[in-house]
């Protein structure tokens, strides 16, 4: 049976983005350092990187797709260029309707105004027998954790302290996390948890 997974990079003090997120620094001050391992040591993390984009559909919050709030800038098609890394349907949580945005490589961004459960239902239907991945950011992941809708949480912990920013695990309640795997290098520790209900 397919599951709902979540991969997210974080600092050792629990932040998945630094303070002062803005268009030229979408992950905030020093937030890009959370993901150095992906670009500086890709060969050491091949299986982990492949697993991050292996789902049949994805769900993300609006801020992960675009900077800003309010009405859409229809010229904006995401942070990833013409061929995003997902290669599958992506469902973006928003309060503002927008027509789907098809991209090269099989990614289509779909915009969902009905909340987290509606987005997950659409993603499950699109994924078929494959897993659904909750991408982020922190508020989106926290909402899914609080609702008990994530089966497997895969944290990628960078050995750094951000001190402020967007924090994971805020308002999620008493989670029952069962460690399933630990690996890593000096740049990151990968910890997989199964979440029981």
Contact map, one row per residue, 1 for C-alpha under 8 A:
11100000000000000000000000000000000000000000000000000000000000000000000000000000000000000000000000000000000000000000000000000000100000000000000000000000000000000000000000000000000000000000000000000
11110000000000000000000000000000000000000000000000000000000000000000000000000000000000000000000000000000000000000000000000000000111100000000000000000000000000000000000000000000000000000000000000000
11111000000000000000000000000000000000000000000000000000000000000000000000000000000000000000000000000000000000000000000000000000011100000000000000000111000000000000000000000000000000000000000000000
01111100000000000000000000000000000000000000000000000000000000000000000000000000000000000000000000000000000000000000000000000000001111000000000000001111000000000000000000000000000000000000000000000
00111110000000000000000000000000000000000000000000000000000000000000000000000000000000000000000000000000000000000000000000000000001111000000000000000111110000000000000000000000000000000000000000000
00011111000000000000000000000000000000000000000000000000000000000000000000000000000000000000000000000000000000000000000000000000000011110000100000000101110000000000000000000000000000000000000000000
00001111100000000000000000000000000000000000000000010000000000000000000000000000000000000000000000000000000000000000000000000000000011100000000000000000111100000000000000000000000000000000000000000
00000111110000010000000000000000000000000000000000000000000000000000000000000000000000000000000000000000000000000000000000000000000000110000000000000000011100000000000000000000000000000000000000000
00000011111000010000000000000000011000000000000000000000000000000000000000000000000000000000000000000000000000000000000000000000000000000000000000000000001111000000000000000000000000000000000000000
00000001111111111000000000000000010000000000000000000000000000000000000000000000000000000000000000000000000000000000000000000000000000000000000000000000001111000000000100000000000000000000000000000
00000000111111110000000000000000010000000000000000000000000000000000000000000000000000000000000000000000000000000000000000000000000000000000000000000000000011111100000000000000000000000000000000000
00000000011111100000000000000000000000000000000000000000000000000000000000000000000000000000000000000000000000000000000000000000000000000000000000000000000011111000000000000000000000000000000000000
00000000011111100000000000000000000000000000000000000000000000000000000000000000000000000000000000000000000000000000000000000000000000000000000000000000000000011110000000000000000000000000000000000
00000000011111110000000000000000000000000000000000000000000000000000000000000000000000000000000000000000000000000000000000000000000000000000000000000000000000000000001110000000000000000000000000000
00000000011111111100000000000000000000000000000000000000000000000000000000000000000000000000000000000000000000000000000000000000000000000000000000000000000000000111111100000000000000000000000000000
00000001111001111100000000100010010000000000000000000000000000000000000000000000000000000000000000000000000000000000000000000000000000001100000000000000000000000000111100000000000000000000000000000
00000000010000111110100000111010000000000000000000000000000000000000000000000000000000000000000000000000000000000000000000000000000000000000000000000000000000000000111000000000000000000000000000000
00000000000000111111100000111110000000000000000000000000000000000000000000000000000000000000000000000000000000000000000000000000000000000000000000000000000000000111110000000000000000000000000000000
00000000000000001111100000011000000000000000000000000000000000000000000000000000000000000000000000000000000000000000000000000000000000000000000000000000000000000001110000000000000000000000000000000
00000000000000000111110010011000000000000000000000000000000000000000000000000000000000000000000000000000000000000000000000000000000000000000000000000000000000000000100000000000000000000000000000000
00000000000000001111111011111000000000000000000000000000000000000000000000000000000000000000000000000000000000000000000000000000000000000000000000000000000000000000000000000000000000000000000000000
00000000000000000001111111110000000000000000000000000000000000000010000000000000000000000000000000000000000000000000000000000000000000000000000000000000000000000000000000000000000000000000000000000
00000000000000000000111111000000000000000000000000000000000000000010000000000000000000000000000000000000000000000000000000000000000000000000000000000000000000000000000000000000000000000000000000000
00000000000000000000011111000000000000000000000000000000000000000000000000000000000000000000000000000000000000000000000000000000000000000000000000000000000000000000000000000000000000000000000000000
00000000000000000001111111111010000000000000000000000000000000000000000000000000000000000000000000000000000000000000000000000000000000000000000000000000000000000000000000000000000000000000000000000
00000000000000000000111111110000000000000000000000000000000000000010000000000000000000000000000000000000000000000000000000000000000000000000000000000000000000000000000000000000000000000000000000000
00000000000000011100110011111111000000000000000000000000000000000000000000000000000000000000000000000000000000000000000000000000000000000000000000000000000000000000000000000000000000000000000000000
00000000000000001111110011111111000000000000000000000000000000000000000000000000000000000000000000000000000000000000000000000000000000000000000000000000000000000000100000000000000000000000000000000
00000000000000001111100010111111000000000000000000000000000000000000000000000000000000000000000000000000000000000000000000000000000000000000000000000000000000000000000000000000000000000000000000000
00000000000000000100000000111111110000000000000000000000000000000000000000000000000000000000000000000000000000000000000000000000000000000000000000000000000000000100000000000000000000000000000000000
00000000000000011100000010111111110000000000000000000000000000000000000000000000000000000000000000000000000000000000000000000000000000000000000000000000000000000100000000000000000000000000000000000
00000000000000000000000000111111111100000000000000000000000000000000000000000000000000000000000000000000000000000000000000000000000000000000000000000000000000000000000000000000000000000000000000000
00000000000000000000000000000111111100000000000000000000000000000000000000000000000000000000000000000000000000000000000000000000000000000000000000000000000001000000000000000000000000000000000000000
00000000111000010000000000000111111110000000000000000000000000000000000000000000000000000000000000000000000000000000000000000000000000000000000000000000000011010000000000000000000000000000000000000
00000000100000000000000000000001111111100000000000000000000000000000000000000000000000000000000000000000000000000000000000000000000000000000000000000000000001000000000000000000000000000000000000000
00000000000000000000000000000001111111111000000000000000000000000000000000000000000000000000000000000000000000000000000000000000000000000000000000000000000000000000000000000000000000000010000000000
00000000000000000000000000000000011111111100100000000000000000000000000000000000000000000000000000000000000000000000000000000000000000000000000000000000000000000000000000000000000000000011000000000
00000000000000000000000000000000001111111100100010000000000000000000000000000000000000000000000000000000000000000000000000000000000000000000000000000000000000000000000000000000000000000000000000000
00000000000000000000000000000000001111111100000000000000000000000000000000000000000000000000000000000000000000000000000000000000000000000000000000000000000000000000000000000000000000000000000000000
00000000000000000000000000000000000111111100000000000000000000000000000000000000000000000000000000000000000000000000000000000000000000000000000000000000000000000000000000000000000000000000000000000
00000000000000000000000000000000000111111111100000000000000000000000000000000000000000000000000000000000000000000000000000000000000000000000000000000000000000000000000000000000000000000000000000000
00000000000000000000000000000000000011111111110010000000000000000000000000000000000000000000000000000000000000000000000000000000000000000000000000000000000000000000000000000000000000000000000000000
00000000000000000000000000000000000000001111110000000000000000000000000000000000000000000000000000000000000000000000000000000000000000000000000000000000000000000000000000000000000000000000000000000
00000000000000000000000000000000000000001111110000000000000000000000000000000000000000000000000000000000000000000000000000000000000000000000000000000000000000000000000000000000000000001000000000000
00000000000000000000000000000000000011001111111110000000000000000000000000000000000000000000000000000000000000000000000000000000000000000000000000000000000000000000000000000000000000010000000000000
00000000000000000000000000000000000000000111111111000000000000000000000000000000000000000000000000000000000000000000000000000000000000000000000000000000000000000000000000000000000000000000000000000
00000000000000000000000000000000000000000000111111100000000000000000000000000000000000000000000000000000000000000000000000000000000000000000000000000000000000000000000000000000000000000000000000000
00000000000000000000000000000000000000000000111111110000000000000000000000000000000000000000000000000000000000000000000000000000000000000000000000000000000000000000000000000000000000000000000000000
00000000000000000000000000000000000001000100111111111000000000000000000000000000000000000000000000000000000000000000000000000000000000000000000000000000000000000000000000000000000000000000000000000
00000000000000000000000000000000000000000000011111111100000000000000000000000000000000000000000000000000000000000000000000000000000000000000000000000000000000000000000000000000000000000000000000000
00000000000000000000000000000000000000000000001111111110000000000000000000000000000000000000000000000000000000000000000000000000000000000000000000000000000000000000000000000000000000000000000000000
00000010000000000000000000000000000000000000000111111110000000000000000000000000000000000000000000000000000000000000000000000000000000000000000000000000000000000000000000000000000000000000000000000
00000000000000000000000000000000000000000000000011111110000000000000000000000000000011000000000000000000000000000000000000000000000000000000000000000000000000000000000000000000000000000000000000000
00000000000000000000000000000000000000000000000001111111000000000000000000000000000000000000000000000000000000000000000000000000001000000000000000000000000000000000000000000000000000000000000000000
00000000000000000000000000000000000000000000000000111111110000000000000000000000000000010000000000000000000000000000000000000010011110000000000000000000000000000000000000000000000000000000000000000
00000000000000000000000000000000000000000000000000000111110000000000000000000000000000011000000000000000000000000000000000000111111110000000000000000000000000000000000000000000000000000000000000000
00000000000000000000000000000000000000000000000000000011111000000000000000000000000000011110000000000000000000000000000000110110011110000000000000000000000000000000000000000000000000000000000000000
00000000000000000000000000000000000000000000000000000011111100000000000000000000000001011110000000000000000000000000000000100000000111100000000000000000000000000000000000000000000000000000000000000
00000000000000000000000000000000000000000000000000000000111110000000000000000000000000000111100000000000000000000000001100100000000111110000000000000000000000000000000000000000000000000000000000000
00000000000000000000000000000000000000000000000000000000011111011000000000000000000000000111100000000000000000000000000000000000000001111001000000000000000000000000000000000000000000000000000000000
00000000000000000000000000000000000000000000000000000000001111111000000000000000000000000001110000000000000000000000000000000000000000111011000000000000000000000000000000000000000000000000000000000
00000000000000000000000000000000000000000000000000000000000111111110000000000000000000000001110000000000000000000000000000000000000000000000000000000000000000000000000000000000000000000000000000000
00000000000000000000000000000000000000000000000000000000000011111111100000000000000000000000000000000000000000000000000000000000000000001000000000000000000000000000000000000000000000000000000000000
00000000000000000000000000000000000000000000000000000000000111111110000000000000000000000000000000000000000000000000000000000000000000011000000000000000000000000000000000000000000000000000000000000
00000000000000000000000000000000000000000000000000000000000111111110000000001110000000000001000000000000000000000000000000000000000000000000000000000000000000000000000000000000000000000000000000000
00000000000000000000000000000000000000000000000000000000000001111111000000011110000000000000000000000000000000000000000000000000000000000000000000000000000000000000000000000000000000000000000000000
00000000000000000000011001000000000000000000000000000000000001111111100000000000000000000000000000000000000000000000000000000000000000000000000000000000000000000000000000000000000000000000000000000
00000000000000000000000000000000000000000000000000000000000000100111110000000000000000000000000000000000000000000000000000000000000000000000000000000000000000000000000000000000000000000000000000000
00000000000000000000000000000000000000000000000000000000000000100011111100000000000000000000000000000000000000000000000000000000000000000000000000000000000000000000000000000000000000000000000000000
00000000000000000000000000000000000000000000000000000000000000000001111100000000000000000000000100000000000000000000000000000000000000000000000000000000000000000000000000000000000000000000000000000
00000000000000000000000000000000000000000000000000000000000000000000111110000000000000000000000100000000000000000000000000000000000000000000000000000000000000000000000000000000000000000000000000000
00000000000000000000000000000000000000000000000000000000000000000000111111010000000000000000000101000000000000000000000000000000000000000000000000000000000000000000000000000000000000000000000000000
00000000000000000000000000000000000000000000000000000000000000000000001111110000000000000000000000000000000000000000000000000000000000000000000000000000000000000000000000000000000000000000000000000
00000000000000000000000000000000000000000000000000000000000000000000000111111000000000000000000000000000000000000000000000000000000000000000000000000000000000000000000000000000000000000000000000000
00000000000000000000000000000000000000000000000000000000000000000000000011111000000000000000000000000000000000000000000000000000000000000000000000000000000000000000000000000000000000000000000000000
00000000000000000000000000000000000000000000000000000000000000000100000111111100000000000000000000000000000000000000000000000000000000000000000000000000000000000000000000000000000000000000000000000
00000000000000000000000000000000000000000000000000000000000000001100000001111110100000000000000000001000000000000000000000000000000000000000000000000000000000000000000000000000000000000000000000000
00000000000000000000000000000000000000000000000000000000000000001100000000011111100000000000000000000000000000000000000000000000000000000000000000000000000000000000000000000000000000000000000000000
00000000000000000000000000000000000000000000000000000000000000001100000000001111100000000000000000000000000000000000000000000000000000000000000000000000000000000000000000000000000000000000000000000
00000000000000000000000000000000000000000000000000000000000000000000000000000111111110000000000000000000000000000000000000000000000000000000000000000000000000000000000000000000000000000000000000000
00000000000000000000000000000000000000000000000000000000000000000000000000001111111100000000000000000000000000000000000000000000000000000000000000000000000000000000000000000000000000000000000000000
00000000000000000000000000000000000000000000000000000000000000000000000000000001111100000000000000000011000000000000000000000000000000000000000000000000000000000000000000000000000000000000000000000
00000000000000000000000000000000000000000000000000000000000000000000000000000001111110000000000000000011101000000000000000000000000000000000000000000000000000000000000000000000000000000000000000000
00000000000000000000000000000000000000000000000000000000000000000000000000000001111111100000000000000011101000000000000000000000000000000000000000000000000000000000000000000000000000000000000000000
00000000000000000000000000000000000000000000000000001000000000000000000000000001001111100000000000000000001000000000000000000000000000000000000000000000000000000000000000000000000000000000000000000
00000000000000000000000000000000000000000000000000001000010000000000000000000000000111111100000000000000011000000000000000000000000000000000000000000000000000000000000000000000000000000000000000000
00000000000000000000000000000000000000000000000000000000000000000000000000000000000111111000000000000000111100000000000000000000000000000000000000000000000000000000000000000000000000000000000000000
00000000000000000000000000000000000000000000000000000011110000000000000000000000000001111100000000000000011100000000000000000000000000000000000000000000000000000000000000000000000000000000000000000
00000000000000000000000000000000000000000000000000000001110000000000000000000000000001111110000000000000011111000000000000100100000000000000000000000000000000000000000000000000000000000000000000000
00000000000000000000000000000000000000000000000000000000111100000000000000000000000001011111000000000000001111000000000000100000000000000000000000000000000000000000000000000000000000000000000000000
00000000000000000000000000000000000000000000000000000000111100000000000000000000000000001111100000000000000011110000001001100000000000000000000000000000000000000000000000000000000000000000000000000
00000000000000000000000000000000000000000000000000000000001111001000000000000000000000000111110000000000000011110000001000000000000000000000000000000000000000000000000000000000000000000000000000000
00000000000000000000000000000000000000000000000000000000001111000000000000000000000000000011111000000000000000111011001000000000000000000000000000000000000000000000000000000000000000000000000000000
00000000000000000000000000000000000000000000000000000000000011000000000000000000000000000001111110000000000000111010000000000000000000000000000000000000000000000000000000000000000000000000000000000
00000000000000000000000000000000000000000000000000000000000000000000000000000000000000000000111110000000000000011000000000000000000000000000000000000000000000000000000000000000000000000000000000000
00000000000000000000000000000000000000000000000000000000000000000000011100000000000000000000011111000000000000001000000000000000000000000000000000000000000000000000000000000000000000000000000000000
00000000000000000000000000000000000000000000000000000000000000000000000000000000000000000000011111100000000000111000000000000000000000000000000000000000000000000000000000000000000000000000000000000
00000000000000000000000000000000000000000000000000000000000000000000000100000000000000000000000111110000000001100000000000000000000000000000000000000000000000000000000000000000000000000000000000000
00000000000000000000000000000000000000000000000000000000000000000000000000000000000000000000000011111000000001100000000000000000000000000000000000000000000000000000000000000000000000000000000000000
00000000000000000000000000000000000000000000000000000000000000000000000000000000000000000000000001111100000111100000000000000000000000000000000000000000000000000000000000000000000000000000000000000
00000000000000000000000000000000000000000000000000000000000000000000000000001000000000000000000000111110000111000000000000000000000000000000000000000000000000000000000000000000000000000000000000000
00000000000000000000000000000000000000000000000000000000000000000000000000000000000000000000000000011111011110000000000000000000000000000000000000000000000000000000000000000000000000000000000000000
00000000000000000000000000000000000000000000000000000000000000000000000000000000011100000000000000001111111110000000000000000000000000000000000000000000000000000000000000000000000000000000000000000
00000000000000000000000000000000000000000000000000000000000000000000000000000000011100000000000000000111111000000000000000000000000000000000000000000000000000000000000000000000000000000000000000000
00000000000000000000000000000000000000000000000000000000000000000000000000000000001100100000000000000011111000000000000000000000000000000000000000000000000000000000000000000000000000000000000000000
00000000000000000000000000000000000000000000000000000000000000000000000000000000000001111000000000000111111100000000000000000000000000000000000000000000000000000000000000000000000000000000000000000
00000000000000000000000000000000000000000000000000000000000000000000000000000000001111111100000000000111111110000000000000000000000000000000000000000000000000000000000000000000000000000000000000000
00000000000000000000000000000000000000000000000000000000000000000000000000000000000000111100000000011110011111000000000000000000000000000000000000000000000000000000000000000000000000000000000000000
00000000000000000000000000000000000000000000000000000000000000000000000000000000000000001111000000011110001111100000000000000000000000000000000000000000000000000000000000000000000000000000000000000
00000000000000000000000000000000000000000000000000000000000000000000000000000000000000001111000001111000000111110000000000000000000000000000000000000000000000000000000000000000000000000000000000000
00000000000000000000000000000000000000000000000000000000000000000000000000000000000000000011110011110000000011111000000000000000000000000000000000000000000000000000000000000000000000000000000000000
00000000000000000000000000000000000000000000000000000000000000000000000000000000000000000011111010000000000001111110011000000000000000000000000000000000000000000000000000000000000000000000000000000
00000000000000000000000000000000000000000000000000000000000000000000000000000000000000000000111110000000000000111110000000000000000000000000000000000000000000000000000000000000000000000000000000000
00000000000000000000000000000000000000000000000000000000000000000000000000000000000000000000000000000000000000011111111000000000000000000000000000000000000000000000000000000000000000000000000000000
00000000000000000000000000000000000000000000000000000000000000000000000000000000000000000000110000000000000000011111111000000000000000000000000000000000000000000000000000000000000000000000000000000
00000000000000000000000000000000000000000000000000000000000000000000000000000000000000000000100000000000000000000111111100000000000000000000001100000000000000000000000000000000000000000000000000000
00000000000000000000000000000000000000000000000000000000000000000000000000000000000000000000000000000000000000000111111110000000000000000000000000000000000000000000000000000000000000000000000000000
00000000000000000000000000000000000000000000000000000000000000000000000000000000000000000000000000000000000000010111111111000000000000000000000000000000000000000000000000000000000000000000000000000
00000000000000000000000000000000000000000000000000000000001000000000000000000000000000000011100000000000000000010111111111100000000000000000000000000000000000000000000000000000000000000000000000000
00000000000000000000000000000000000000000000000000000000001000000000000000000000000000000000000000000000000000000001111111110000000100000000000000000000000000000000000000000000000000000000000000000
00000000000000000000000000000000000000000000000000000000000000000000000000000000000000000000000000000000000000000000111111111000000000000000000000000000000000000000000000000000000000000000000000000
00000000000000000000000000000000000000000000000000000000000000000000000000000000000000000010000000000000000000000000011111111100000000000000000000000000000000000000000000000000000000000000000000000
00000000000000000000000000000000000000000000000000000000111000000000000000000000000000001110000000000000000000000000001111111110000100000000000000000000000000000000000000000000000000000000000000000
00000000000000000000000000000000000000000000000000000000100000000000000000000000000000000000000000000000000000000000000111111111001100000000000000000000000000000000000000000000000000000000000000000
00000000000000000000000000000000000000000000000000000000000000000000000000000000000000000000000000000000000000000000000011111111000000000000000000000000000000000000000000000000000000000000000000000
00000000000000000000000000000000000000000000000000000001100000000000000000000000000000001000000000000000000000000000000001111111000000000000000000000000000000000000000000000000000000000000000000000
00000000000000000000000000000000000000000000000000000011100000000000000000000000000000000000000000000000000000000000000000111111111100000000000000000000000000000000000000000000000000000000000000000
00000000000000000000000000000000000000000000000000000001000000000000000000000000000000000000000000000000000000000000000000011111110000000000000000000000000000000000000000000000000000000000000000000
11000000000000000000000000000000000000000000000000000001000000000000000000000000000000000000000000000000000000000000000000000011111000000000000000000000000000000000000000000000000000000000000000000
01100000000000000000000000000000000000000000000000000011100000000000000000000000000000000000000000000000000000000000000000000011111100000000000000000000000000000000000000000000000000000000000000000
01111000000000000000000000000000000000000000000000000111100000000000000000000000000000000000000000000000000000000000000000010010111110000000000000000000000000000000000000000000000000000000000000000
01111000000000000000000000000000000000000000000000000011111000000000000000000000000000000000000000000000000000000000000100110010011111000000000000000000000000000000000000000000000000000000000000000
00011110000000000000000000000000000000000000000000000011111000000000000000000000000000000000000000000000000000000000000000000000001111100000000000000000000000000000000000000000000000000000000000000
00011110000000000000000000000000000000000000000000000000011100000000000000000000000000000000000000000000000000000000000000000000000111110001100000000100000000000000000000000000000000000000000000000
00000111000000000000000000000000000000000000000000000000011110000000000000000000000000000000000000000000000000000000000000000000000011111000100000000000000000000000000000000000000000000000000000000
00000101000000000000000000000000000000000000000000000000001110010000000000000000000000000000000000000000000000000000000000000000000001111111100000000000000000000000000000000000000000000000000000000
00000000000000010000000000000000000000000000000000000000000110110000000000000000000000000000000000000000000000000000000000000000000000111111100000000000000000000000000000000000000000000000000000000
00000000000000010000000000000000000000000000000000000000000000000000000000000000000000000000000000000000000000000000000000000000000000011111110000000000000000000000011100000000000000000000000000000
00000000000000000000000000000000000000000000000000000000000010000000000000000000000000000000000000000000000000000000000000000000000000011111111000000000000000000000010100000000000000000000000000000
00000000000000000000000000000000000000000000000000000000000110000000000000000000000000000000000000000000000000000000000000000000000001011111111100000000000000000000000000000000000000000000000000000
00000100000000000000000000000000000000000000000000000000000000000000000000000000000000000000000000000000000000000000000000000000000001111111111110000000000000000000000100000000000000000000000000000
00000000000000000000000000000000000000000000000000000000000000000000000000000000000000000000000000000000000000000000000000000000000000000111111111000000000000000000000111110000000000000000000000000
00000000000000000000000000000000000000000000000000000000000000000000000000000000000000000000000000000000000000000001000000000000000000000011111111100000000000000000000000010000000000000000000000000
00000000000000000000000000000000000000000000000000000000000000000000000000000000000000000000000000000000000000000001000000000000000000000001111111111100000000000000000000000000000000000000000000000
00000000000000000000000000000000000000000000000000000000000000000000000000000000000000000000000000000000000000000000000000000000000000000000111111111100000000000000000010010010000000000000000000000
00000000000000000000000000000000000000000000000000000000000000000000000000000000000000000000000000000000000000000000000000000000000000000000011111111000000000000000000000111000000000000000000000000
00000000000000000000000000000000000000000000000000000000000000000000000000000000000000000000000000000000000000000000000000000000000000000000001111111000000000000000000000010000000000000000000000000
00000000000000000000000000000000000000000000000000000000000000000000000000000000000000000000000000000000000000000000000000000000000000000000000111111110000000000000000000000000000000000000000000001
00010000000000000000000000000000000000000000000000000000000000000000000000000000000000000000000000000000000000000000000000000000000000000000000111111110000000000000000000000000000000000000000000000
00111100000000000000000000000000000000000000000000000000000000000000000000000000000000000000000000000000000000000000000000000000000001000000000110011111100000000000000000000000000000000000000000100
00111000000000000000000000000000000000000000000000000000000000000000000000000000000000000000000000000000000000000000000000000000000000000000000000011111100000000000000000000000000000000000000001110
00111100000000000000000000000000000000000000000000000000000000000000000000000000000000000000000000000000000000000000000000000000000000000000000000000111110000000000000000000000000000000000000111100
00001110000000000000000000000000000000000000000000000000000000000000000000000000000000000000000000000000000000000000000000000000000000000000000000000111111000000000000000000000000000000000000111100
00001111000000000000000000000000000000000000000000000000000000000000000000000000000000000000000000000000000000000000000000000000000000000000000000000001111100000000000000000000000000000000011110000
00000011110000000000000000000000000000000000000000000000000000000000000000000000000000000000000000000000000000000000000000000000000000000000000000000000111110000000000000000000000000000000111100000
00000011110000000000000000000000000000000000000000000000000000000000000000000000000000000000000000000000000000000000000000000000000000000000000000000000011111000000000000000000000000000001111000000
00000000111100000000000000000000010000000000000000000000000000000000000000000000000000000000000000000000000000000000000000000000000000000000000000000000001111100000000000000000000000000001111000000
00000000111100000000000000000000111000000000000000000000000000000000000000000000000000000000000000000000000000000000000000000000000000000000000000000000000111110000000000000000000000000011100000000
00000000001100000000000000000000000000000000000000000000000000000000000000000000000000000000000000000000000000000000000000000000000000000000000000000000000011111000000000000000000000000111000000000
00000000001110000000000000000000010000000000000000000000000000000000000000000000000000000000000000000000000000000000000000000000000000000000000000000000000001111100000000000000000000000000000000000
00000000001110000000000000000000000000000000000000000000000000000000000000000000000000000000000000000000000000000000000000000000000000000000000000000000000000111110000000000000000000000000000000000
00000000001010100100000000000110000000000000000000000000000000000000000000000000000000000000000000000000000000000000000000000000000000000000000000000000000000011111100000000000000000000000000000000
00000000000010100100000000000000000000000000000000000000000000000000000000000000000000000000000000000000000000000000000000000000000000000000000000000000000000001111100000000000000000000000000000000
00000000000000100110000000000000000000000000000000000000000000000000000000000000000000000000000000000000000000000000000000000000000000000000000000000000000000000111111000000000000000000000000000000
00000000000000111111000000010000000000000000000000000000000000000000000000000000000000000000000000000000000000000000000000000000000000000000000000000000000000000111111000000000000000000000000000000
00000000000000111110000000000000000000000000000000000000000000000000000000000000000000000000000000000000000000000000000000000000000000000110000000000000000000000001111100000000000000000000000000000
00000000000001111000000000000000000000000000000000000000000000000000000000000000000000000000000000000000000000000000000000000000000000000100000000000000000000000001111111000000000000000000000000000
00000000010001110000000000000000000000000000000000000000000000000000000000000000000000000000000000000000000000000000000000000000000000000110110000000000000000000000011111000000000000000000000000000
00000000000001000000000000000000000000000000000000000000000000000000000000000000000000000000000000000000000000000000000000000000000000000000010010000000000000000000001111110000000000000000000000000
00000000000000000000000000000000000000000000000000000000000000000000000000000000000000000000000000000000000000000000000000000000000000000000010000000000000000000000001111110000000000000000000000000
00000000000000000000000000000000000000000000000000000000000000000000000000000000000000000000000000000000000000000000000000000000000000000000010001000000000000000000000011111000000000000000000000000
00000000000000000000000000000000000000000000000000000000000000000000000000000000000000000000000000000000000000000000000000000000000000000000011011100000000000000000000011111110000000000000000000000
00000000000000000000000000000000000000000000000000000000000000000000000000000000000000000000000000000000000000000000000000000000000000000000000001000000000000000000000000111110000000000000000000000
00000000000000000000000000000000000000000000000000000000000000000000000000000000000000000000000000000000000000000000000000000000000000000000000000000000000000000000000000011111000000000000000000000
00000000000000000000000000000000000000000000000000000000000000000000000000000000000000000000000000000000000000000000000000000000000000000000000010000000000000000000000000011111100000000000000000110
00000000000000000000000000000000000000000000000000000000000000000000000000000000000000000000000000000000000000000000000000000000000000000000000000000000000000000000000000000111110000000000000000111
00000000000000000000000000000000000000000000000000000000000000000000000000000000000000000000000000000000000000000000000000000000000000000000000000000000000000000000000000000011111000000000000011110
00000000000000000000000000000000000000000000000000000000000000000000000000000000000000000000000000000000000000000000000000000000000000000000000000000000000000000000000000000001111100000000000011110
00000000000000000000000000000000000000000000000000000000000000000000000000000000000000000000000000000000000000000000000000000000000000000000000000000000000000000000000000000000111111000000001111000
00000000000000000000000000000000000000000000000000000000000000000000000000000000000000000000000000000000000000000000000000000000000000000000000000000000000000000000000000000000011111000000001111000
00000000000000000000000000000000000000000000000000000000000000000000000000000000000000000000000000000000000000000000000000000000000000000000000000000000000000000000000000000000001111100000011110000
00000000000000000000000000000000000000000000000000000000000000000000000000000000000000000000000000000000000000000000000000000000000000000000000000000000000000000000000000000000001111110000111100000
00000000000000000000000000000000000000000000000000000000000000000000000000000000000000000000000000000000000000000000000000000000000000000000000000000000000000000000000000000000000011111000111000000
00000000000000000000000000000000000000000000100000000000000000000000000000000000000000000000000000000000000000000000000000000000000000000000000000000000000000000000000000000000000001111111110000000
00000000000000000000000000000000000000000001000000000000000000000000000000000000000000000000000000000000000000000000000000000000000000000000000000000000000000000000000000000000000000111111100000000
00000000000000000000000000000000000000000000000000000000000000000000000000000000000000000000000000000000000000000000000000000000000000000000000000000000000000100000000000000000000000011111100000000
00000000000000000000000000000000000110000000000000000000000000000000000000000000000000000000000000000000000000000000000000000000000000000000000000000000000001100000000000000000000000011111100000000
00000000000000000000000000000000000010000000000000000000000000000000000000000000000000000000000000000000000000000000000000000000000000000000000000000000000111100000000000000000000000011111110000000
00000000000000000000000000000000000000000000000000000000000000000000000000000000000000000000000000000000000000000000000000000000000000000000000000000000001111000000000000000000000001111111111000000
00000000000000000000000000000000000000000000000000000000000000000000000000000000000000000000000000000000000000000000000000000000000000000000000000000000011110000000000000000000000011110001111100000
00000000000000000000000000000000000000000000000000000000000000000000000000000000000000000000000000000000000000000000000000000000000000000000000000000000011110000000000000000000001111100000111110000
00000000000000000000000000000000000000000000000000000000000000000000000000000000000000000000000000000000000000000000000000000000000000000000000000000001111000000000000000000000001111000000011111000
00000000000000000000000000000000000000000000000000000000000000000000000000000000000000000000000000000000000000000000000000000000000000000000000000000001110000000000000000000000111110000000001111100
00000000000000000000000000000000000000000000000000000000000000000000000000000000000000000000000000000000000000000000000000000000000000000000000000000011100000000000000000000000111100000000000111110
00000000000000000000000000000000000000000000000000000000000000000000000000000000000000000000000000000000000000000000000000000000000000000000000000000111100000000000000000000011110000000000000011111
00000000000000000000000000000000000000000000000000000000000000000000000000000000000000000000000000000000000000000000000000000000000000000000000000000010000000000000000000000011110000000000000001111
00000000000000000000000000000000000000000000000000000000000000000000000000000000000000000000000000000000000000000000000000000000000000000000000000010000000000000000000000000001000000000000000000111
